[in-house]
Amino acid sequence: MSGDSVSDNSQSDVADLATSAGEQLRSPRLAPLKDSTTLRHEPKALRAQLAHDGYLYLPRLLAEDDIVAARRQVFSALHEVDEIAAPPVDGIFTGRSRRDTSVADRGKFWRSVSESWALRRVTHGALLRDTMGTLFGEAAIAQDFLFLRPAGPGKNTPTHCDRPFFTRTTDSVLTAWIALGQVPLRLGPLYIVEGSHQFDDIKAHYQGFDVARHTHRKAALDQTPLQLATERNTRILSGNFAPGDVVIFNMFLLHGALDNISANNEVRLSVDVRYQPASAPRDPRYFGANPTGTTGAGYGELVGARPLTEAWHTR
């Protein structure tokens, strides 16, 4: 697999390639995530760090061979609709799309891609499930509904937290963001706003908010990450992610995705999966043979269901 050779999470040599909402991010406002690898086999310390920081960064947690297989399967499907050039595993956007003339239903197409065996081996495999079980202190289960995102040049995700989407039946939910390939800063990886899970006014803003029921509100904040971090005197944490890197975070932690500013039409590929205790009540929107997703529109509601030539929506 070709791509950026940087596999650590430092910013020293590439900070000038990081932007969010068009604003350039530099040290010290931009900083690396804290590596939690040394705590992987210390459950009490791992849970304590998650509670304190709101996130855990586990580099190369998942096997690279599995990541490459999932990446190849996803990009091969997009190659078939003329959105990804050959070889598909490189993830280069063609600037074109035949998705709407090649498939009858966007949602069904994206569901077929999202339910591929290679991808599910990554998101629902024993290693990630057991890691989540360690964090919950009991057996964990993954939601069936996945948020798979191929982000082409110009795409980003505004700052938000996950609580309005995933806590209708239980507060005990964690998100795992997984890098499906090399994701350097220029491709628009995940960022988090340091310490934001402890911002009382932000927590109050999101408390009781259900994005599907309270349709007059948006989960995304109006402030850019840089504006927010400057006003709060905190940092934006991100980095150069390698295949199989995982970031786990709680439902109040503010996060988003940086701008993809690739000059070579590279597509950032990542997937989000949510886990909860197996004993907790399950939201039928995200579990079962035919999950309907946040709004009830199924996989057709996701930005990934849109051709790469289309803009993304914001909730």
C-alpha positions, -999 to 999 in steps of 0.1 A, spaced: 0 0 0 15 33 -10 11 65 10 27 87 37 55 69 55 50 87 88 36 63 113 40 81 146 17 107 161 41 137 162 35 170 145 71 184 144 76 181 106 41 184 93 22 209 114 21 233 85 0 207 66 -28 207 92 -59 229 88 -94 229 102 -122 249 86 -95 265 65 -75 277 96 -39 266 99 -31 247 131 4 249 146 21 240 178 15 247 207 -22 249 199 -19 216 179 -4 187 199 -1 149 198 -24 125 215 -12 107 246 -1 71 238 -18 46 261 -1 15 248 18 8 280 -15 6 300 -32 -20 277 -27 -48 302 -34 -27 333 -73 -25 334 -75 -2 364 -50 23 350 -65 22 316 -100 30 329 -85 58 351 -68 74 321 -100 72 300 -119 89 329 -93 116 333 -85 124 296 -118 114 280 -99 93 254 -74 66 249 -50 64 219 -38 29 211 -14 29 181 -14 -1 159 -39 -20 181 -53 -38 152 -35 -60 127 -23 -42 96 -32 -71 73 -68 -69 85 -68 -31 79 -54 -35 44 -80 -61 35 -108 -39 47 -93 -9 29 -90 -29 -3 -126 -41 -1 -140 -6 5 -120 11 -22 -126 -17 -47 -163 -10 -43 -157 27 -50 -135 18 -79 -164 -1 -95 -184 32 -95 -155 52 -110 -147 71 -78 -113 55 -69 -85 50 -94 -65 18 -99 -50 3 -79 -80 8 -55 -60 2 -23 -41 34 -29 -73 54 -24 -69 81 -51 -100 100 -60 -107 102 -98 -128 133 -95 -157 115 -111 -186 92 -100 -209 68 -117 -225 57 -84 -260 69 -92 -259 53 -126 -244 21 -114 -264 13 -83 -302 16 -78 -301 26 -42 -274 46 -24 -283 32 10 -283 -4 -1 -250 1 -18 -234 17 13 -249 -10 35 -233 -37 14 -199 -19 17 -203 -13 54 -213 -49 61 -184 -65 42 -167 -93 61 -132 -77 59 -145 -45 75 -165 -63 102 -134 -84 111 -118 -50 120 -147 -34 138 -162 -64 155 -131 -85 161 -122 -101 195 -93 -77 202 -113 -45 201 -143 -62 218 -121 -74 246 -105 -40 250 -139 -24 253 -149 -51 278 -119 -41 299 -130 -5 299 -166 -13 308 -155 -39 334 -179 -64 318 -186 -80 284 -190 -55 256 -210 -55 224 -205 -35 192 -234 -17 175 -242 -33 142 -246 1 124 -212 14 113 -201 49 103 -176 44 75 -161 75 60 -141 80 28 -132 117 29 -119 132 -3 -101 165 -7 -120 194 9 -139 173 33 -139 178 71 -162 172 101 -171 201 124 -167 199 162 -193 179 181 -197 152 207 -215 119 202 -239 121 231 -269 134 211 -266 104 187 -260 74 208 -272 76 244 -310 72 240 -310 39 258 -278 40 279 -251 65 288 -225 37 288 -213 40 252 -178 45 239 -167 54 203 -137 37 186 -123 56 157 -101 34 135 -76 45 108 -81 23 78 -47 31 63 -21 58 67 -39 90 78 -14 119 80 -25 153 91 -30 165 55 -57 139 49 -79 152 77 -78 127 106 -97 127 138 -90 156 162 -102 160 198 -104 191 220 -83 184 250 -102 183 283 -136 191 266 -154 162 283 -151 183 315 -164 216 301 -195 221 323 -213 245 299 -207 221 269 -220 192 289 -251 212 298 -256 222 262 -256 185 251 -274 170 281 -308 157 271 -303 166 235 -313 139 209 -303 149 174 -331 128 158 -359 142 180 -347 178 185 -344 185 148 -343 223 153 -308 219 168 -275 208 155 -249 187 172 -221 206 155 -208 237 172 -206 270 154 -170 277 166 -141 264 146 -117 241 166 -91 268 166 -115 294 180 -128 270 206 -93 259 217 -81 295 219 -111 307 239 -107 278 263 -69 279 265 -67 243 255 -52 222 227 -64 204 196 -50 169 197 -44 149 165 -15 134 146 -3 112 118 -21 79 122 -9 45 110 -31 15 98 -48 0 128 -44 29 151 -75 33 174 -88 62 194 -115 54 220 -134 82 236 -165 90 256 -198 106 246 -190 141 259 -156 146 243 -156 172 216 -140 160 183 -142 162 146 -120 157 115 -94 181 101 -95 193 65 -84 169 39 -59 191 20 -42 165 -1 -28 179 -33 -28 144 -48 -65 135 -45 -59 111 -16 -89 99 2 -89 95 40 -105 62 51 -117 57 86 -145 40 104 -163 47 137 -179 19 158 -197 23 191 -195 -2 219 -216 -6 251 -219 -31 279 -237 -62 265 -260 -60 295 -272 -25 288 -304 -17 269 -298 -16 231 -310 12 208 -328 -6 180 -317 21 155 -281 7 158 -286 -30 165 -302 -59 147 -303 -73 112 -318 -41 97 -306 -11 118 -323 21 107 -296 45 118 -299 79 136 -328 93 116 -344 61 104 -331 64 69 -307 36 73 -273 37 56 -286 62 31 -284 89 57 -246 86 61 -221 109 43 -204 78 30 -235 70 10 -230 101 -10 -208 100 -41 -173 114 -34 -182 142 -58 -209 155 -34 -206 178 -3 -213 164 31 -242 174 53 -238 187 89 -260 176 119 
